[in-house]
Amino acid sequence: MQESELVQRLGTYIAGKMPGAQDVAVTEIARITGGASRQTYRFTLAWQEAGVARRRGMILRRDPADSLIDTERRVEFEAYRAFHGTDVPVPEMLWLEEGGEALGSPFFVAEEIAGFQAGTGPLWTAPYLDSLPALGRRKWSILGQIAQADPSALGLAAVLPATHPETVWRRELDHWEGVLDANETEPLPVIRGAIRWLRANPPPPAQKVAVVHGDYRTGNFLYDTEGGIHGILDWEMCHLGDPLEDLGWSFNPVWSFGREHPGGLLPRGEALAAWEAASGLTAEPSALKWWELFACVKGQAIWVSSAKTWLDGANRDPILVYPAWALINAQDLGALKVMGHL
């Protein structure tokens, strides 16, 4: 769909959702690069209401023809909506469409949280460098708050598939091994060895069934120069599970971006202390090791499926081939590191 058509159809759709508004117009639309599972656009909505001219920054998240991970747009929408207004900062959700009638594919529209930095590029340069410890403490404290939250009270237990503390590990491992089986284009002996170890050494039952963000890492939040975080993004893999899954993913060596500390931000012990204080849970070392190694399997499954999509010609967007090029070997090295072989 051409941008001009997208603008026209999006404006028509939003006008239908705002019966009290006149002269509704989508302006200043721009594609935000970097997302591989949704097409993300920033735009300004302009309209007249009760004789007053109004403007509001908004975000469109739209399903592409193919994506790096297969997810349900309702899951992401409901996760954002559940945490809005809590201590976990997220943008306000406005409208969700699960069909393709309006824009050709499912999408949702949300408020834009403007004025803050996204992505990892500037993090390790001035003026952000001095605030990295504060940013790290805030990052893992928010993750602890997500783990501490009650899925039923948030309304997410009715949206996300149920699971059991004793078997959640097997559900997750079966799923991501299945992704590897379906998409592997060359042997992956390191990750296959990791899977054998994980099955032979299952973790203890989860301390609780919690909301799992699914992709909680440096790069998926909006931050400022003082170490503040103003928006946790990319909830499309949200599910119910063991809260140590999110913690293990946040410690995945590939998310250190070549820096010394987890996430490139904070010494491991300080990150664990912040998470435990906020969650009220314990990161038992052997259980956490299991979920850290699982994170390497999950990551490799995503990178491999990205490569397969590119090689098959299903989607030639460069964002799909980049993870395969940059991370498959790095993820093998990360798994060896977690297993103590580096």
C-alpha positions, 0 to 999 in steps of 0.5 A: 500500500502506498503511503498516500493511500495509507494516510487516506484510509487511516484518516477515514478509519479514525474519523469513524471512531471520533464522531464528535470531531470534524476535519480529521486529518492524518499528517506528518506520517513517517515509518519508524525503522527497526521493528521486524514483527510490525510496521510502525508509523509515527503520525500527527492527528489533526482535528476540530472539536467544539470549535477548537483545533486539536493535535495529538501524536499517535503511533500505528502498529500494523501487521506486515505481509510477513514478520520475524515472529508470528504474534497476535496483535490483540495480545500486544494491545491488551498487554499495553492496556492492562499496564497503562496507569500502573507503575509500569510505564506504557503508552495508552492504547486507542483502537484495535482492528483484527481484520484487514478491512480498514488498512489491508491487515490488522493494526492498532493505534496508540498514543505517542510518548514523545520527547524520549530516546529509543534504541541503543545507539546513543546509550554509550555516549554522552550525555547518557553514559553517566546515567547508565547505572540509574537506567539499569536499576530502573530497567530491572525494577520495572521488570520486577514490577511486571513479575510482581503484578497479578495477571487476573487483577490486570485482566490478562488471565482471561486473554493469555493462555493458561499455564501451570508452574510445573510445566511452563518450561516444557511448553516454552521449550517445545514451542521454540524447538518447534520453530527451530525444526521448521526453519533450520537451514543448516546444522546448529550443534551448539543450540541442539546441545543446549536443548538436550541439556535443558530437557535433561535438567528441568528447572524447579516449578515457577514461583508463580505464574506471572505476566512475561513480557517476552522481549524485555531487553535494552532497546525496547524502552524509551529513556531520558538522560537522567536514567528514567524510563518512560515507556516499555515497548514491544509486548507482542510476545507477552504470555503467562509463564515463569517470571525468570524467563524475562529475567533470563532473556534480559541477561542474554549475552547478545543484549549486552551489545559487546559491553561488560555488564548485562544489557550494557548497563549494570553489574549482574549482582545489582541488576538481580538485587533491583529485580528481587526487591521489586518483584518480591521473588528470588532468582535462584541461581540454578533456575535462572541459569536454565532460563538464561540458556533457554533465552539463547535457544529462543533467540536462535530460533528467532534469528533462524526463522528470520534467515529462512524468511529471507532465503525463501524470498517471503520478505526481503526487508533488510530488517529480517536478514540483519538479525541472521547476519549479526546474531546467529554466531553471537547467539551460539557464543552466548549459549556456550558462555552460559553453559560455562564453555567459554 
